[in-house]
């Protein structure tokens, strides 16, 4: 008999996926979890878990939150409202994802829900996730090796404390910030030395993560000095690591020491435009917040664009150059209006000013022939653009669809290279509508740590629709002209990009953050974010 390959079977009818969403960082979702989420018809999860998983689900997916008070099931007759919803939806043929924080195999409530499904004959599968007790220490820079024991402080018995207190094992204790001191005292009374080092981490694996290092004897005073207690929000989950390699955290802390860790950064662009810039900021530990300052509208006179698109089809052009994602969108919309698709680009060379524009072309079904090898700008595109050669280029004309306020740099450069350019207004840019009230308040009140200005128009438009950023906010500008406009609006420019590139600007801001952190450490001061310097911010920023 031939061998049969083993794969994860996916039921054809309705079923339930118990999915581990990990400890908080969306990047810790497994590939298997992403696959399950992409197929889901219904997501059932608490709000903080739902925020992690729904980005991988379809836009049409239904969502539900467990009702307050739903707890362990105990017996089939006591099936909670959430599992009733889960099972009822599965019976109608829906693919239900029941997402829980951490790993479902370590969640008592999830185990009871699995049992209820099994007893009701509802097919289910389990997709493990990164457990808090494993993921949080890794993000805190505390390796777990050798003899490691895991303890849940809420359910640990006196016998458990006696056993772990008498051992030399590394302890990973799931506790709360409010009860850490009591847990430390319990360990000391059970035999652990008072000078034993421990770390305590809250909001682990997220950009709100905070870790304290102390001893069992001093942790209460350390938390009090940090003004971490008490808080009106209720118990704050924490992971404490006792003993082991906690003393190496200063050398191994990699997450909380990122150059822009926890910084809330205003990016005056749409999510589509921000793309790789926001990803780059996230890699530095920042939390980007996109606010569009311009809106795109069709040209006032569409005839010029219509003639150019018809010329594209009839062979009028050798090249078409896209200088923005909006230009790609404008041409694509015209194509759809005429019943055309990407095949209309056959025989035409296509240029894109940068990676984001190239990506939007690929999504359209067009692979660019030319993308700048260096700076992603009009100047960078000209550096790589070939001069017109009548021997190899049967047509000497370039179609340039662009904004109504675009500069003449590219047109002048192409003409100098011997090309004829049809410079066509493909779209107009107008000032965007004001952002929500809470965003405007954060801008004016110092809720943002930094703002990236990528052009003079972003300065003018942001101030116009939302007000002037607070003086504690770090102002980063892409070049001298943008900086001059910022200063004219009464802003202090803190960071200047060494070259006119959004990625160079983000790197310059990261370098600024690194220098700021090193200066604080050298002076013996606490490392804080710029927004924590405004009056009352430290009180509001408490975990």
NUMIDREN-134140 format. One record per residue (C-alpha): residue in one letter; y, z, x; residue number from 0. Coordinates in steps of 0.2 Angstrom, whole numbers, plus 5000, padded with zeros to 4 digits. Last residue first. Example, Ala and Ser with C-alpha at 12.3 -4.5 7.8 and 13.67 -1.06 7.14 Angstrom:
<site S,<4995,5036,5068>,1>
<site A,<4978,5039,5062>,0>
This chain:
<site X,<5255,5168,5003>,542>
<site X,<5274,5172,5006>,541>
<site X,<5285,5157,5005>,540>
<site X,<5297,5165,4992>,539>
<site X,<5301,5180,5002>,538>
<site X,<5303,5170,5018>,537>
<site X,<5314,5158,5009>,536>
<site X,<5327,5171,5002>,535>
<site X,<5341,5164,5012>,534>
<site X,<5337,5148,5021>,533>
<site X,<5327,5149,5038>,532>
<site X,<5310,5146,5030>,531>
<site X,<5314,5128,5026>,530>
<site X,<5314,5124,5045>,529>
<site X,<5296,5130,5046>,528>
<site X,<5292,5146,5056>,527>
<site X,<5284,5150,5072>,526>
<site X,<5287,5169,5075>,525>
<site X,<5298,5173,5090>,524>
<site X,<5293,5178,5107>,523>
<site X,<5306,5167,5115>,522>
<site X,<5292,5156,5123>,521>
<site X,<5283,5155,5107>,520>
<site X,<5299,5149,5097>,519>
<site X,<5303,5136,5111>,518>
<site X,<5285,5129,5110>,517>
<site X,<5286,5127,5091>,516>
<site X,<5303,5118,5092>,515>
<site X,<5297,5107,5105>,514>
<site X,<5281,5102,5095>,513>
<site X,<5292,5099,5079>,512>
<site X,<5304,5088,5089>,511>
<site X,<5289,5078,5096>,510>
<site X,<5282,5077,5078>,509>
<site X,<5299,5070,5072>,508>
<site X,<5299,5057,5086>,507>
<site X,<5281,5052,5081>,506>
<site X,<5287,5049,5063>,505>
<site X,<5302,5039,5070>,504>
<site X,<5290,5029,5081>,503>
<site X,<5279,5025,5066>,502>
<site X,<5294,5020,5055>,501>
<site X,<5300,5008,5069>,500>
<site X,<5317,5004,5075>,499>
<site X,<5315,5011,5093>,498>
<site X,<5318,5028,5101>,497>
<site X,<5319,5036,5084>,496>
<site X,<5333,5049,5082>,495>
<site X,<5330,5067,5077>,494>
<site X,<5342,5080,5073>,493>
<site X,<5356,5071,5063>,492>
<site X,<5368,5083,5055>,491>
<site X,<5373,5076,5038>,490>
<site X,<5391,5075,5031>,489>
<site X,<5389,5058,5022>,488>
<site X,<5397,5049,5037>,487>
<site X,<5384,5058,5048>,486>
<site X,<5370,5050,5038>,485>
<site X,<5378,5033,5039>,484>
<site X,<5380,5035,5058>,483>
<site X,<5362,5040,5060>,482>
<site X,<5357,5024,5050>,481>
<site X,<5367,5013,5061>,480>
<site X,<5360,5022,5077>,479>
<site X,<5342,5020,5073>,478>
<site X,<5327,5027,5062>,477>
<site X,<5335,5043,5057>,476>
<site X,<5327,5061,5056>,475>
<site X,<5337,5075,5047>,474>
<site X,<5329,5092,5049>,473>
<site X,<5333,5102,5033>,472>
<site X,<5342,5118,5036>,471>
<site X,<5359,5110,5031>,470>
<site X,<5352,5106,5013>,469>
<site X,<5350,5088,5009>,468>
<site X,<5364,5079,5000>,467>
<site X,<5362,5075,4981>,466>
<site X,<5348,5067,4972>,465>
<site X,<5352,5050,4965>,464>
<site X,<5368,5046,4976>,463>
<site X,<5362,5056,4991>,462>
<site X,<5346,5047,4991>,461>
<site X,<5354,5030,4989>,460>
<site X,<5367,5032,5003>,459>
<site X,<5354,5038,5015>,458>
<site X,<5341,5026,5010>,457>
<site X,<5354,5012,5011>,456>
<site X,<5357,5016,5029>,455>
<site X,<5339,5013,5034>,454>
<site X,<5323,5023,5037>,453>
<site X,<5329,5040,5034>,452>
<site X,<5315,5053,5036>,451>
<site X,<5319,5070,5028>,450>
<site X,<5313,5087,5035>,449>
<site X,<5308,5104,5030>,448>
<site X,<5311,5101,5012>,447>
<site X,<5314,5116,5000>,446>
<site X,<5332,5117,5007>,445>
<site X,<5341,5119,4990>,444>
<site X,<5349,5102,4989>,443>
<site X,<5332,5093,4991>,442>
<site X,<5321,5106,4983>,441>
<site X,<5333,5106,4968>,440>
<site X,<5332,5087,4967>,439>
<site X,<5313,5088,4967>,438>
<site X,<5313,5101,4954>,437>
<site X,<5324,5090,4943>,436>
<site X,<5313,5075,4944>,435>
<site X,<5319,5060,4955>,434>
<site X,<5335,5051,4950>,433>
<site X,<5332,5032,4945>,432>
<site X,<5332,5020,4959>,431>
<site X,<5347,5011,4966>,430>
<site X,<5344,4992,4965>,429>
<site X,<5335,4980,4976>,428>
<site X,<5334,4962,4970>,427>
<site X,<5319,4950,4972>,426>
<site X,<5313,4933,4978>,425>
<site X,<5330,4928,4985>,424>
<site X,<5325,4912,4995>,423>
<site X,<5329,4908,5013>,422>
<site X,<5322,4890,5015>,421>
<site X,<5322,4889,5034>,420>
<site X,<5321,4874,5045>,419>
<site X,<5313,4878,5062>,418>
<site X,<5319,4874,5079>,417>
<site X,<5316,4891,5088>,416>
<site X,<5335,4895,5085>,415>
<site X,<5333,4892,5067>,414>
<site X,<5319,4905,5067>,413>
<site X,<5329,4918,5075>,412>
<site X,<5344,4915,5064>,411>
<site X,<5333,4917,5048>,410>
<site X,<5324,4932,5055>,409>
<site X,<5340,4942,5059>,408>
<site X,<5350,4937,5044>,407>
<site X,<5349,4954,5035>,406>
<site X,<5341,4957,5019>,405>
<site X,<5352,4962,5004>,404>
<site X,<5345,4950,4991>,403>
<site X,<5327,4954,4996>,402>
<site X,<5315,4941,5003>,401>
<site X,<5305,4925,5001>,400>
<site X,<5306,4915,5018>,399>
<site X,<5298,4898,5016>,398>
<site X,<5298,4889,5033>,397>
<site X,<5300,4871,5036>,396>
<site X,<5296,4859,5051>,395>
<site X,<5281,4850,5044>,394>
<site X,<5268,4840,5054>,393>
<site X,<5268,4854,5067>,392>
<site X,<5258,4850,5083>,391>
<site X,<5268,4836,5090>,390>
<site X,<5284,4840,5082>,389>
<site X,<5283,4858,5090>,388>
<site X,<5293,4871,5082>,387>
<site X,<5294,4887,5092>,386>
<site X,<5279,4899,5090>,385>
<site X,<5283,4916,5082>,384>
<site X,<5277,4931,5093>,383>
<site X,<5294,4938,5098>,382>
<site X,<5301,4933,5081>,381>
<site X,<5290,4945,5072>,380>
<site X,<5295,4959,5083>,379>
<site X,<5313,4956,5079>,378>
<site X,<5310,4955,5061>,377>
<site X,<5301,4971,5062>,376>
<site X,<5284,4979,5067>,375>
<site X,<5287,4981,5085>,374>
<site X,<5272,4974,5096>,373>
<site X,<5258,4962,5091>,372>
<site X,<5268,4956,5077>,371>
<site X,<5257,4949,5063>,370>
<site X,<5253,4930,5062>,369>
<site X,<5239,4921,5053>,368>
<site X,<5239,4932,5038>,367>
<site X,<5223,4934,5028>,366>
<site X,<5226,4930,5010>,365>
<site X,<5215,4937,4996>,364>
<site X,<5229,4946,4987>,363>
<site X,<5222,4963,4994>,362>
<site X,<5223,4954,5011>,361>
<site X,<5242,4950,5008>,360>
<site X,<5245,4969,5003>,359>
<site X,<5237,4974,5019>,358>
<site X,<5247,4962,5030>,357>
<site X,<5263,4969,5022>,356>
<site X,<5257,4987,5026>,355>
<site X,<5252,4981,5044>,354>
<site X,<5269,4973,5048>,353>
<site X,<5281,4958,5047>,352>
<site X,<5267,4946,5039>,351>
<site X,<5266,4928,5043>,350>
<site X,<5256,4915,5034>,349>
<site X,<5251,4897,5040>,348>
<site X,<5249,4885,5025>,347>
<site X,<5234,4873,5024>,346>
<site X,<5227,4883,5009>,345>
<site X,<5240,4895,5002>,344>
<site X,<5237,4889,4984>,343>
<site X,<5219,4896,4986>,342>
<site X,<5227,4914,4984>,341>
<site X,<5229,4911,4965>,340>
<site X,<5239,4900,4953>,339>
<site X,<5241,4901,4934>,338>
<site X,<5259,4897,4935>,337>
<site X,<5265,4915,4930>,336>
<site X,<5251,4922,4941>,335>
<site X,<5258,4913,4956>,334>
<site X,<5275,4920,4952>,333>
<site X,<5269,4937,4951>,332>
<site X,<5260,4935,4968>,331>
<site X,<5276,4928,4976>,330>
<site X,<5286,4944,4970>,329>
<site X,<5272,4956,4975>,328>
<site X,<5271,4948,4993>,327>
<site X,<5290,4950,4994>,326>
<site X,<5289,4968,4988>,325>
<site X,<5276,4972,5002>,324>
<site X,<5289,4966,5014>,323>
<site X,<5295,4953,5027>,322>
<site X,<5283,4939,5021>,321>
<site X,<5284,4923,5031>,320>
<site X,<5278,4906,5024>,319>
<site X,<5274,4893,5036>,318>
<site X,<5272,4874,5037>,317>
<site X,<5281,4871,5020>,316>
<site X,<5284,4857,5008>,315>
<site X,<5266,4854,5004>,314>
<site X,<5266,4852,4985>,313>
<site X,<5260,4870,4982>,312>
<site X,<5273,4878,4992>,311>
<site X,<5286,4867,4985>,310>
<site X,<5282,4873,4968>,309>
<site X,<5284,4891,4974>,308>
<site X,<5301,4886,4982>,307>
<site X,<5307,4878,4966>,306>
<site X,<5303,4893,4956>,305>
<site X,<5311,4905,4968>,304>
<site X,<5327,4895,4967>,303>
<site X,<5326,4894,4948>,302>
<site X,<5325,4913,4946>,301>
<site X,<5344,4916,4945>,300>
<site X,<5347,4935,4943>,299>
<site X,<5332,4939,4955>,298>
<site X,<5319,4950,4948>,297>
<site X,<5321,4969,4950>,296>
<site X,<5315,4981,4963>,295>
<site X,<5320,4999,4962>,294>
<site X,<5327,5009,4977>,293>
<site X,<5327,5027,4982>,292>
<site X,<5309,5030,4980>,291>
<site X,<5304,5048,4983>,290>
<site X,<5287,5051,4993>,289>
<site X,<5283,5069,4997>,288>
<site X,<5273,5070,5014>,287>
<site X,<5264,5087,5018>,286>
<site X,<5264,5088,5037>,285>
<site X,<5249,5093,5048>,284>
<site X,<5253,5079,5061>,283>
<site X,<5239,5068,5054>,282>
<site X,<5247,5070,5037>,281>
<site X,<5263,5062,5044>,280>
<site X,<5253,5047,5050>,279>
<site X,<5245,5045,5033>,278>
<site X,<5262,5046,5025>,277>
<site X,<5268,5032,5037>,276>
<site X,<5252,5022,5034>,275>
<site X,<5256,5020,5015>,274>
<site X,<5274,5024,5013>,273>
<site X,<5278,5007,5004>,272>
<site X,<5264,5010,4991>,271>
<site X,<5269,5028,4988>,270>
<site X,<5287,5023,4985>,269>
<site X,<5299,5027,4999>,268>
<site X,<5312,5040,5004>,267>
<site X,<5299,5051,5013>,266>
<site X,<5304,5069,5011>,265>
<site X,<5294,5080,5022>,264>
<site X,<5286,5097,5018>,263>
<site X,<5281,5105,5035>,262>
<site X,<5264,5114,5034>,261>
<site X,<5260,5110,5052>,260>
<site X,<5272,5098,5059>,259>
<site X,<5266,5098,5077>,258>
<site X,<5248,5104,5074>,257>
<site X,<5246,5122,5079>,256>
<site X,<5238,5128,5063>,255>
<site X,<5224,5115,5064>,254>
<site X,<5219,5116,5083>,253>
<site X,<5216,5135,5086>,252>
<site X,<5204,5135,5100>,251>
<site X,<5214,5143,5114>,250>
<site X,<5222,5157,5104>,249>
<site X,<5206,5158,5094>,248>
<site X,<5195,5163,5109>,247>
<site X,<5195,5182,5104>,246>
<site X,<5187,5178,5088>,245>
<site X,<5171,5172,5097>,244>
<site X,<5159,5185,5090>,243>
<site X,<5167,5200,5082>,242>
<site X,<5173,5200,5063>,241>
<site X,<5177,5184,5054>,240>
<site X,<5187,5187,5038>,239>
<site X,<5188,5173,5025>,238>
<site X,<5202,5176,5012>,237>
<site X,<5204,5174,4993>,236>
<site X,<5221,5180,4986>,235>
<site X,<5219,5193,4972>,234>
<site X,<5234,5193,4960>,233>
<site X,<5249,5182,4959>,232>
<site X,<5261,5197,4960>,231>
<site X,<5259,5199,4979>,230>
<site X,<5256,5214,4989>,229>
<site X,<5255,5212,5004>,228>
<site X,<5258,5198,5017>,227>
<site X,<5274,5207,5023>,226>
<site X,<5268,5202,5041>,225>
<site X,<5271,5220,5046>,224>
<site X,<5260,5225,5032>,223>
<site X,<5246,5213,5037>,222>
<site X,<5246,5219,5055>,221>
<site X,<5246,5237,5050>,220>
<site X,<5231,5235,5039>,219>
<site X,<5223,5224,5053>,218>
<site X,<5225,5238,5066>,217>
<site X,<5209,5247,5066>,216>
<site X,<5197,5233,5063>,215>
<site X,<5206,5223,5076>,214>
<site X,<5219,5210,5074>,213>
<site X,<5221,5191,5072>,212>
<site X,<5230,5184,5057>,211>
<site X,<5228,5166,5050>,210>
<site X,<5238,5156,5038>,209>
<site X,<5233,5140,5029>,208>
<site X,<5246,5132,5018>,207>
<site X,<5242,5115,5025>,206>
<site X,<5225,5117,5018>,205>
<site X,<5208,5120,5027>,204>
<site X,<5209,5139,5023>,203>
<site X,<5221,5145,5010>,202>
<site X,<5220,5163,5018>,201>
<site X,<5212,5167,5035>,200>
<site X,<5208,5184,5043>,199>
<site X,<5203,5185,5061>,198>
<site X,<5193,5200,5068>,197>
<site X,<5193,5209,5085>,196>
<site X,<5182,5225,5087>,195>
<site X,<5193,5239,5093>,194>
<site X,<5188,5251,5079>,193>
<site X,<5170,5249,5084>,192>
<site X,<5157,5245,5071>,191>
<site X,<5147,5259,5065>,190>
<site X,<5147,5260,5046>,189>
<site X,<5163,5269,5045>,188>
<site X,<5171,5256,5055>,187>
<site X,<5164,5242,5044>,186>
<site X,<5170,5251,5028>,185>
<site X,<5187,5253,5036>,184>
<site X,<5188,5234,5039>,183>
<site X,<5183,5231,5021>,182>
<site X,<5196,5242,5015>,181>
<site X,<5209,5234,5025>,180>
<site X,<5204,5217,5019>,179>
<site X,<5205,5222,5001>,178>
<site X,<5222,5214,4996>,177>
<site X,<5219,5198,5007>,176>
<site X,<5203,5195,4997>,175>
<site X,<5185,5195,5003>,174>
<site X,<5171,5183,5010>,173>
<site X,<5166,5191,5026>,172>
<site X,<5159,5181,5041>,171>
<site X,<5151,5193,5052>,170>
<site X,<5146,5190,5070>,169>
<site X,<5131,5200,5074>,168>
<site X,<5132,5216,5084>,167>
<site X,<5123,5226,5071>,166>
<site X,<5125,5244,5065>,165>
<site X,<5140,5239,5053>,164>
<site X,<5129,5224,5047>,163>
<site X,<5115,5236,5041>,162>
<site X,<5126,5250,5034>,161>
<site X,<5137,5238,5025>,160>
<site X,<5122,5230,5017>,159>
<site X,<5114,5247,5012>,158>
<site X,<5130,5251,5004>,157>
<site X,<5129,5235,4993>,156>
<site X,<5139,5219,4996>,155>
<site X,<5144,5211,4979>,154>
<site X,<5163,5210,4981>,153>
<site X,<5163,5210,5000>,152>
<site X,<5152,5194,5001>,151>
<site X,<5144,5195,5018>,150>
<site X,<5138,5181,5029>,149>
<site X,<5128,5185,5045>,148>
<site X,<5130,5176,5062>,147>
<site X,<5118,5179,5077>,146>
<site X,<5123,5165,5089>,145>
<site X,<5137,5153,5085>,144>
<site X,<5152,5152,5073>,143>
<site X,<5167,5145,5082>,142>
<site X,<5184,5152,5077>,141>
<site X,<5198,5139,5078>,140>
<site X,<5205,5143,5060>,139>
<site X,<5199,5126,5054>,138>
<site X,<5181,5130,5060>,137>
<site X,<5183,5148,5052>,136>
<site X,<5187,5140,5035>,135>
<site X,<5174,5127,5035>,134>
<site X,<5159,5138,5037>,133>
<site X,<5162,5153,5025>,132>
<site X,<5171,5141,5013>,131>
<site X,<5156,5130,5011>,130>
<site X,<5157,5112,5015>,129>
<site X,<5150,5103,5000>,128>
<site X,<5132,5099,4993>,127>
<site X,<5130,5085,4980>,126>
<site X,<5117,5091,4967>,125>
<site X,<5109,5081,4954>,124>
<site X,<5106,5083,4935>,123>
<site X,<5095,5077,4921>,122>
<site X,<5098,5086,4905>,121>
<site X,<5081,5093,4898>,120>
<site X,<5089,5108,4890>,119>
<site X,<5081,5121,4901>,118>
<site X,<5086,5110,4917>,117>
<site X,<5104,5109,4910>,116>
<site X,<5105,5128,4907>,115>
<site X,<5098,5131,4925>,114>
<site X,<5111,5120,4933>,113>
<site X,<5124,5130,4924>,112>
<site X,<5117,5146,4930>,111>
<site X,<5117,5139,4948>,110>
<site X,<5135,5133,4946>,109>
<site X,<5140,5151,4941>,108>
<site X,<5131,5158,4956>,107>
<site X,<5140,5147,4968>,106>
<site X,<5132,5145,4985>,105>
<site X,<5122,5129,4980>,104>
<site X,<5137,5122,4972>,103>
<site X,<5146,5122,4989>,102>
<site X,<5165,5125,4992>,101>
<site X,<5175,5124,4976>,100>
<site X,<5166,5117,4961>,99>
<site X,<5165,5100,4953>,98>
<site X,<5155,5096,4938>,97>
<site X,<5154,5077,4938>,96>
<site X,<5148,5070,4921>,95>
<site X,<5141,5053,4919>,94>
<site X,<5142,5050,4901>,93>
<site X,<5127,5044,4890>,92>
<site X,<5131,5054,4874>,91>
<site X,<5119,5068,4880>,90>
<site X,<5128,5069,4896>,89>
<site X,<5144,5073,4886>,88>
<site X,<5135,5087,4876>,87>
<site X,<5128,5094,4892>,86>
<site X,<5145,5096,4901>,85>
<site X,<5154,5102,4886>,84>
<site X,<5141,5115,4882>,83>
<site X,<5142,5120,4901>,82>
<site X,<5160,5123,4899>,81>
<site X,<5159,5133,4883>,80>
<site X,<5147,5145,4891>,79>
<site X,<5129,5146,4887>,78>
<site X,<5125,5164,4881>,77>
<site X,<5110,5159,4870>,76>
<site X,<5103,5151,4886>,75>
<site X,<5104,5167,4895>,74>
<site X,<5114,5174,4909>,73>
<site X,<5128,5161,4909>,72>
<site X,<5139,5166,4923>,71>
<site X,<5157,5165,4918>,70>
<site X,<5169,5156,4907>,69>
<site X,<5184,5168,4904>,68>
<site X,<5198,5155,4905>,67>
<site X,<5191,5138,4898>,66>
<site X,<5184,5126,4911>,65>
<site X,<5196,5112,4914>,64>
<site X,<5193,5094,4908>,63>
<site X,<5196,5077,4914>,62>
<site X,<5192,5059,4907>,61>
<site X,<5191,5045,4919>,60>
<site X,<5202,5030,4916>,59>
<site X,<5211,5030,4933>,58>
<site X,<5193,5029,4941>,57>
<site X,<5189,5044,4952>,56>
<site X,<5192,5046,4971>,55>
<site X,<5210,5054,4968>,54>
<site X,<5202,5065,4955>,53>
<site X,<5193,5076,4968>,52>
<site X,<5205,5087,4977>,51>
<site X,<5217,5089,4962>,50>
<site X,<5203,5094,4951>,49>
<site X,<5197,5107,4963>,48>
<site X,<5214,5116,4962>,47>
<site X,<5215,5114,4943>,46>
<site X,<5197,5120,4939>,45>
<site X,<5184,5107,4937>,44>
<site X,<5175,5095,4924>,43>
<site X,<5177,5077,4928>,42>
<site X,<5171,5065,4915>,41>
<site X,<5166,5046,4916>,40>
<site X,<5161,5048,4934>,39>
<site X,<5155,5033,4945>,38>
<site X,<5169,5034,4958>,37>
<site X,<5166,5053,4959>,36>
<site X,<5148,5051,4963>,35>
<site X,<5152,5039,4977>,34>
<site X,<5165,5050,4984>,33>
<site X,<5153,5065,4984>,32>
<site X,<5140,5055,4993>,31>
<site X,<5153,5051,5007>,30>
<site X,<5156,5069,5008>,29>
<site X,<5173,5078,5004>,28>
<site X,<5180,5086,5019>,27>
<site X,<5196,5075,5019>,26>
<site X,<5202,5083,5002>,25>
<site X,<5205,5099,5012>,24>
<site X,<5202,5114,5000>,23>
<site X,<5186,5123,5004>,22>
<site X,<5174,5110,4999>,21>
<site X,<5173,5100,4983>,20>
<site X,<5154,5103,4980>,19>
<site X,<5147,5093,4966>,18>
<site X,<5136,5097,4952>,17>
<site X,<5132,5079,4946>,16>
<site X,<5127,5078,4927>,15>
<site X,<5118,5065,4918>,14>
<site X,<5119,5052,4905>,13>
<site X,<5107,5037,4905>,12>
<site X,<5103,5026,4920>,11>
<site X,<5099,5040,4932>,10>
<site X,<5104,5037,4950>,9>
<site X,<5090,5039,4962>,8>
<site X,<5094,5044,4979>,7>
<site X,<5084,5033,4990>,6>
<site X,<5067,5033,4998>,5>
<site X,<5060,5017,5004>,4>
<site X,<5042,5013,4998>,3>
<site X,<5029,5010,5011>,2>
<site X,<5017,4995,5007>,1>
<site X,<5000,5000,5000>,0>
